[in-house]
Amino acid sequence: MGRKGLVNLAVTIGLAVMLLSGALGVWPARSAVPHLAYGFNTAEWDIMRMLDMGFDWIKLFHSSNPTTLPPQMNVLYRFMAQSGNLNDVTAFGAEVSDVAVAFGDVIDAYEIGNEVNIDNPDYGWGNDPVNAEDYKVLLCEAYTRIKQVDPTAIVVSAGLAPTGRVPGTWQDSQGHLHTGHNGSFQDDREFLKELLAAGGGACLDAVGYHPYGFSADYDAEPDVASAEPTRNCVQGFCFRSAEKIYEIMQQQGLGGKKVWATEFGWITQPPDHCLSDPTWQGRQWQIVSDDKQASNLVGAYQYADAHWPWLGGLFIFNLNFNVAPWYSECEQIRYYGVQGKPAEG
């Protein structure tokens, strides 16, 4: 039996044991026929901690070696921004193919890039201008190479960054106009529309998205403004903004495919002196309490399980960036972490 067969057997047994023992702590038990991948983004691999919480998917980053993971752990493997190079699409495809050949037996899903609708080279797709048509070329190259090696692998497009509604129109070097684009980043919904219009829907099994909660509770209705921060989802800044992404997929004839939330979460309070750190610029309004982070994360899984049959994966950002020694005390990504906080259960 191959590793993926062992994974399915192990997950079935593991779920049965957890349901019998009630060992999930604060985390909701999955439905009888689970459709969600329960996953974490991690700084360090703490597999037993994840399994004890009922999570059996891990998101790995480019250059990771997944062969040391236990068979019950499923893998989403993300190609980093630096992999994308329109100047040599063939070389990029060869790199993707090499990974699939080397690790295909232990990788269950691939995410091609990260937040490609924004221009930050740490998060987006290299240093090229944000352009959905260009990204489609790389996505299709990766899709073709992966499917040649492993037709059963799930290919997820890069998780889009929620930007809110971006005004303006940008003209690229070919004279093409891009709606909701300010020359640096593009409205996530408009980027997706352009990607699908360019034929990108044929080169993905799932659409990646990052439905961060911001200040809003997990069940806040999308695109509704409120004076109450926990209900305010103006511009789509809330977890349920994923519903708008799926609406676009339906409109474009892709309603039969899934959305994968490859990152999501809520940020918590740092020490007061950290609020002046550059990484906190524009984020203070998003801060929630540790208890609110916990209730929102649990509620998000319950809500998605009950209401979103079209969601395939739900990956918390993050498990343990808050204890990773290589991040400075005030680095904002530490405060999405759940280890040692009420959300861990």
Long-range contacts (C-beta under 8 A, 24 or more apart in sequence): 2-105, 3-71, 3-105, 3-106, 4-105, 4-108, 4-152, 6-71, 6-72, 7-71, 7-72, 7-73, 7-74, 7-108, 10-71, 10-72, 11-56, 11-72, 11-74, 14-51, 14-56, 14-72, 18-54, 23-52, 23-54, 24-53, 24-54, 24-345, 25-53, 25-344, 25-345, 26-294, 26-298, 26-342, 26-343, 26-345, 27-53, 27-54, 27-55, 27-298, 27-301, 27-345, 28-298, 28-301, 28-302, 28-305, 29-54, 30-54, 30-305, 31-305, 34-305, 35-305, 35-309, 35-311, 35-312, 36-301, 36-304, 36-305, 36-311, 36-312, 36-313, 36-314, 37-74, 37-76, 37-109, 37-260, 37-312, 37-313, 37-314, 37-315, 38-301, 38-314, 39-74, 39-76, 39-313, 39-314, 39-315, 39-316, 40-315, 40-316, 40-318, 40-319, 41-263, 41-315, 41-316, 41-317, 41-318, 41-319, 41-321, 42-318, 42-319, 42-320, 43-318, 43-319, 43-320, 43-321, 43-323, 43-324, 43-327, 44-320, 44-324, 45-69, 46-319, 46-320, 46-339, 47-73, 49-319, 49-320, 49-339, 49-344, 50-319, 53-344, 53-345, 57-108, 57-313, 57-315, 59-111, 59-262, 59-315, 65-103, 66-103, 66-106, 66-107, 67-103, 67-106, 69-106, 74-108, 74-109, 75-106, 75-107, 75-108, 75-109, 76-108, 76-109, 76-110, 76-111, 76-156, 76-260, 76-262, 76-313, 76-315, 77-103, 77-107, 77-109, 77-110, 77-111, 78-110, 78-111, 78-113, 78-114, 78-262, 79-110, 79-111, 79-112, 79-113, 79-142, 80-114, 81-113, 81-114, 81-121, 81-122, 81-123, 81-124, 81-125, 81-126, 82-126, 83-113, 84-113, 84-116, 84-125, 84-126, 84-128, 84-135, 84-138, 85-126, 86-128, 86-134, 86-137, 86-138, 89-137, 89-138, 89-141, 90-141, 92-138, 92-141, 92-142, 93-141, 93-142, 93-144, 93-145, 94-145, 96-141, 96-142, 96-145, 96-146, 97-145, 97-146, 97-148, 97-149, 100-145, 100-146, 100-148, 100-149, 100-150, 100-153, 101-149, 104-149, 104-150, 104-153, 107-150, 107-153, 108-153, 108-154, 109-153, 109-154, 109-155, 109-156, 109-206, 109-260, 109-313, 110-142, 110-146, 110-153, 110-154, 110-155, 110-156, 111-156, 111-157, 111-158, 111-159, 111-208, 111-260, 111-262, 112-138, 112-139, 112-142, 112-143, 112-155, 112-156, 112-157, 112-158, 113-138, 113-139, 113-157, 113-158, 114-158, 114-159, 115-158, 115-159, 115-160, 115-161, 115-210, 116-158, 116-160, 116-191, 117-160, 117-161, 117-163, 117-185, 117-186, 117-187, 117-188, 117-191, 118-161, 118-163, 118-184, 118-185, 118-186, 119-184, 119-185, 123-161, 124-185, 125-158, 129-172, 129-183, 130-181, 130-184, 130-185, 130-186, 130-191, 131-172, 131-178, 132-178, 132-186, 132-191, 132-192, 132-194, 132-195, 132-198, 132-200, 133-176, 133-194, 133-198, 135-195, 135-200, 136-195, 136-198, 136-199, 136-200, 136-203, 139-195, 139-200, 139-203, 139-204, 140-199, 140-200, 140-202, 140-203, 142-203, 143-203, 143-204, 144-203, 154-205, 154-206, 154-260, 154-312, 155-203, 155-204, 155-205, 155-206, 156-204, 156-205, 156-206, 156-207, 156-208, 156-260, 156-262, 156-313, 157-195, 157-200, 157-204, 157-206, 157-207, 157-208, 158-208, 159-208, 159-209, 159-210, 159-260, 159-261, 159-262, 159-263, 160-188, 160-191, 160-192, 160-207, 160-208, 160-209, 160-210, 160-245, 161-185, 161-188, 161-210, 162-188, 162-209, 162-210, 162-211, 162-212, 162-236, 162-237, 162-241, 163-187, 163-188, 164-234, 164-235, 164-236, 164-237, 165-189, 165-235, 165-236, 166-190, 188-236, 188-245, 189-236, 189-244, 189-245, 189-248, 192-245, 192-248, 192-249, 193-248, 193-252, 196-248, 196-249, 196-252, 196-254, 197-252, 201-249, 201-252, 201-253, 201-254, 201-257, 204-257, 205-257, 205-258, 206-257, 206-258, 206-259, 206-260, 206-312, 206-313, 207-245, 207-249, 207-254, 207-257, 207-258, 207-259, 207-260, 208-259, 208-260, 208-262, 209-241, 209-242, 209-245, 209-259, 209-260, 209-261, 209-262, 210-261, 210-262, 210-263, 210-264, 210-317, 211-238, 211-239, 211-240, 211-241, 211-242, 211-245, 211-261, 211-264, 212-237, 212-239, 212-263, 212-264, 212-265, 212-266, 212-286, 212-317, 213-238, 213-239, 213-264, 213-265, 213-266, 213-288, 213-296, 213-300, 214-238, 214-266, 214-285, 214-286, 215-285, 215-286, 215-287, 215-288, 217-292, 217-296, 217-299, 218-296, 218-297, 218-299, 218-300, 218-303, 219-299, 219-303, 229-285, 230-292, 239-264, 239-296, 239-300, 239-303, 240-303, 242-308, 242-311, 243-308, 246-308, 246-310, 249-310, 255-310, 258-310, 258-311, 258-312, 258-313, 259-308, 259-310, 259-311, 259-312, 260-311, 260-312, 260-313, 260-315, 261-304, 261-311, 261-313, 261-314, 261-315, 262-313, 262-315, 263-315, 263-317, 264-300, 264-314, 264-315, 264-316, 264-317, 265-293, 265-297, 265-316, 265-317, 265-318, 265-336, 266-292, 266-293, 266-296, 266-297, 266-336, 267-293, 267-332, 267-335, 267-336, 268-293, 268-335, 268-336, 268-341, 269-335, 270-330, 270-332, 270-334, 270-335, 271-329, 271-330, 273-330, 274-329, 274-330, 277-330, 277-331, 277-332, 279-330, 279-331, 279-332, 279-333, 280-330, 280-332, 283-332, 290-341, 290-342, 290-343, 291-342, 293-338, 293-341, 293-342, 293-343, 294-338, 294-341, 294-342, 294-343, 294-345, 297-338, 297-343, 298-343
